[in-house]
Amino acid sequence: MIDLLIIGAGPAGISMAVEACAAGVPHDRVLVLEQSPEHSFSIKKYYPENKLVTANYKGFEAACTGVMCLADSTKQETLSYLDEAIRAHQVTVRYGEHVYQIAKDAQAQRFTTTSNVASYESKVVVIAIGILGKPNKPAYRLPATLKERVLFDVTSVEILKSRVLVVGGGDSASEYCQYLVQQGNTVTLSYRKTEFSRMNKINRESIEALIARKEVEFLGGSDIKGISDGGGVARVAFQVPEGAEKEFEYVVYALGGTTPKNFLKTIGIRFLGDEPHLMDNHETSVPGLFLIGDLSAGMKGGSIIWAFNSASTAMEKIRERYLPEPPKSP
Ligand SMILES: Cc1cc2nc3c(=O)[nH]c(=O)nc-3n(C[C@H](O)[C@H](O)[C@H](O)COP(=O)(O)OP(=O)(O)OC[C@H]3O[C@@H](n4cnc5c(N)ncnc54)[C@H](O)[C@@H]3O)c2cc1C
């Protein structure tokens, strides 16, 4: 039986372990389970290599309330900071463990968490699995033959000097366009709206400048009807403008991620509409079970600082209610 089991080693899960350590929970009583072979899988997979990691992402205030904090940095600096946090606080992360079940003992404050490798008992469980494990997909069917051409990130396949369609209108869409232009691609951006209201200032200005310089073709107010295999390339049919068809060597969707609703519901977490109902300090309707990071940020999605701050807020309640400090000997 350990004190604190954390699921997911992204910014939220790592900072949760760091907060526990800072609050005096012995590090051998805290365990992090991560399904990937490395920590911060979402950052490694979804961030373009040369991306500027902004502290005020999605307009979140860049103010840190806990132990960990981030200034504007490169992707590598961000990952090194998270590496160092794990090392310096002796955080135990077990990699390659995908958690698929969490059960609460009805009588005692005890959870049994099961991964593909083992089961663990703990007093408190914190779920920090983010929303990017399951990127949002379009409603139309995507041809299986174009698996290597129709993508949800820009790191799994090297895209160079090609005709690329990016679909979306948030920060990720802008960053993908910036990166793809730098890689010598001819980039088109399709967005249902005509204005970029969801982007932060840097990303909005960057994409508007690329469009003004005609380095990105902008299909504002466009709507895709479907994609078919046009002999190894993606043939994109548009609903708006009606009847339009264009061919691209790659299509990259930047539509955000989804809350793993079924997983959370089977644990017994109550939902309000599409979002998990969270009480004080990120606690769910199941006492002792917390949701932090992107999972607790609502429809808008989170940021790294949001993830750090949510861990510190959750730790306050965990310390006070579930893991009180042992009285000091005189
Ligand atoms: C393209 C892009 C650009 C971004 N740019 C910025 C930026 O500039 N600044 C900023 O602050 N934010 C940025 N963000 C947002 C930021 O990356 C997220 O808010 C942050 O990563 C959320 O942290 P998290 O720990 O909640 O989730 P994640 O980072 O998604 O980490 C979750 C971890 O849990 C693991 N996991 C998932 N399911 C399981 C399971 N069942 N069992 C075990 N492990 C599991 C995953 O492998 C992953 O390592 C960006 C996001 C994207 C997509």
The ligand as a Gaussian input file, in Angstrom:
#p B3LYP/6-31G(d) Opt

LIG

0 1
 C        0.670000      21.349000     -30.451000
 C        0.538000      21.804000     -29.002000
 C        1.229000      22.918000     -28.562000
 C        1.152000      23.320000     -27.230000
 N        1.874000      24.393000     -26.819000
 C        1.864000      24.767000     -25.511000
 C        2.652000      25.881000     -25.060000
 O        3.358000      26.534000     -25.826000
 N        2.597000      26.197000     -23.742000
 C        1.815000      25.502000     -22.846000
 O        1.808000      25.866000     -21.651000
 N        1.048000      24.475000     -23.259000
 C        1.055000      24.080000     -24.557000
 N        0.280000      23.023000     -24.977000
 C       -0.609000      22.377000     -23.991000
 C        0.185000      21.470000     -23.032000
 O        1.032000      20.601000     -23.774000
 C       -0.784000      20.665000     -22.184000
 O       -1.669000      21.549000     -21.521000
 C       -0.001000      19.833000     -21.147000
 O        0.868000      18.909000     -21.798000
 C       -0.988000      19.059000     -20.266000
 O       -0.274000      18.263000     -19.360000
 P       -0.923000      16.928000     -18.765000
 O        0.139000      16.348000     -17.887000
 O       -2.266000      17.225000     -18.221000
 O       -1.182000      15.975000     -20.013000
 P       -0.166000      15.367000     -21.081000
 O        0.964000      16.269000     -21.330000
 O       -1.024000      14.956000     -22.230000
 O        0.436000      14.071000     -20.353000
 C       -0.351000      12.943000     -20.084000
 C        0.557000      11.719000     -19.930000
 O       -0.255000      10.609000     -19.510000
 C        0.093000       9.449000     -20.245000
 N       -1.086000       8.567000     -20.259000
 C       -2.241000       8.763000     -20.966000
 N       -3.116000       7.759000     -20.701000
 C       -2.505000       6.921000     -19.816000
 C       -2.891000       5.721000     -19.151000
 N       -4.114000       5.190000     -19.323000
 N       -2.010000       5.091000     -18.324000
 C       -0.770000       5.638000     -18.111000
 N       -0.347000       6.786000     -18.705000
 C       -1.202000       7.439000     -19.535000
 C        0.484000      10.011000     -21.614000
 O        1.320000       9.085000     -22.312000
 C        1.208000      11.305000     -21.256000
 O        2.606000      11.138000     -21.068000
 C        0.331000      22.612000     -26.307000
 C       -0.379000      21.476000     -26.754000
 C       -0.277000      21.079000     -28.087000
 C       -1.044000      19.862000     -28.547000

